[in-house]
Amino acid sequence: MGNEEEEEELVAEVEAVEAVYGTDCVLLSSFPPHFHLFLKPRTADVSSQQFVEAVLEIRATSQYPKEPPSIELVDCKGLDEQRQKHLLNYIQSKAREISPCLMLVALCEEAVEKLSAMNHPDGDCPLCLFPLVPEDQQSESLPFMKLMSCFHCFHSECIIRWWKWLQNSKESDSANTDSTAAHRNQDKHKKMEESVGNCPVCRKPFLAKDLDHVLALVGSYSSQLSSDNEELKDEETVLQSEDEMIRRQKFEAILNLQKENSGLIEPKKDIVILPGMYLPQPVAMPSSTPTKESDEQTQNEPPAVVSGKQAGGTSNGASSSRQRNFGPRRQKARSDNHSSSTVRNTRKPVQQWVRRDSPSNKQ
Amino acid sequence: MTSSSGAARKNLSKIACNRLQKELVEWQVNPPTGFKHKVTDNLQRWVVEVIGAPGTLYANETYQLQVDFPENYPMEAPQVIFLHPAPLHPHIYSNGHICLDILYDSWSPAMTVSSICISILSMLSSSTTKQRPEDNDRYVKNCRNGRSPKETRWWFHDDKV
């Protein structure tokens, strides 16, 4: 009789878990309880602010709840080994604490709670090897992004630089008949055509449109980056680069169109020279600007707002304040970088306009 | 643009420099087991000593890897070869060229010198015979003009060794 009651209690408990978690709970057996729980941080409704997720396997023995159930991580994203261990240890210790009381719902809640607290990217950018989120608030904080398919995070400008490099090598390939080079980049070639890339870390395919929102911002990031990090010498080489030539040719075409139409140009191209778009970003993006994507970028202007949010925002409760902090901090980083050349920085946009208006000067 | 071929043809970009310095620091703090970086003042060419893992065919043997970084590292893979004498291995040619996909087609900018070294050691360790690749002579002859392994059209057909 006692046993039956206990069993009924257990079944009711499992039903409760199912009721709370709905489709996130995959029941494998109701007695003894055995199920998979898909864990998301509480803040995960905005997918751009979700940096971690996990699948937890909870498997009770017939001795449950006198004996805590076994708890394993079946799958997870955005958590390195250390953080996986931390999460798992935490839940397991909770289980030991609560035993011998019924614990399934409480345990799941603890897990969600813990995961929510861990909902921030961790570690270094796999491309530049510098921290994604600086530990001390002093150092400059760069916008980062995650790939939606695998949750691997990168500094936005790092992944965009890589993406553009792939596209550039594709372009130079199609121009280049050298069979060796063509072969070497065959895979990349294919990727571009399908608008799919592979995560540099895990090679999981992602859609190019995952990057679009970042590409829309690439102007501000990558141009800032290159003008910040590259020395003047580099800037000069950039000005002579093929990319720059193409960019100038494009601009010249726009300029001619403008002349023909007595000052009017098509709306889409109008965006290209909207001062607001370029003013915050010093020099035209060197290795990055030209050709097709630049059109896409401008077309993608609206998403920029969203992506700004994504790049800045992070975890749960802290996210709103973080976002607020983000702008100023970035600003700070920028001025830090230019501490020796503030004047140059503020003038740059002007230079830029001069250069663009009279491309022949420099060519 | 992709002419990554020869060693150290173009100076490292600023980005490549930053990244390599970071890798070097990381290496000094936490070097991969079985490897020793030979200190030079040349950031663009690393020479790394490899010691065969205990319990493998190459135990206690020491070889030297030469790693040359292209201007656009890590977008482009570094050129990695064994300095003479190269270990006898079914995927290592007598001129030091290594047939390993991650050095060529499967390179990803998320890889590091450290991760390359670990892959190479694992390739050595899993070998069951000490012999040259079947086409060694032909290949080496074709490379006489100083061709970089990055210009080779590699076939990666064997995932066992």
Interface residues (C-beta under 8 A of the other chain):
Chain A: P126 L127 C128 L129 F130 R161 W162 W165 N168 S169 S172 D173 N176 T180 A181 H183 R184 N185 D187 N198 P200 V201 R203 N229 E230 E231 D234
Chain B: M1 T2 S3 S13 K14 I15 N18 R19 K22 E23 E26 N72 P74 M75 Y104 D105 S108 P109 A110 T112 K150 E151 R153
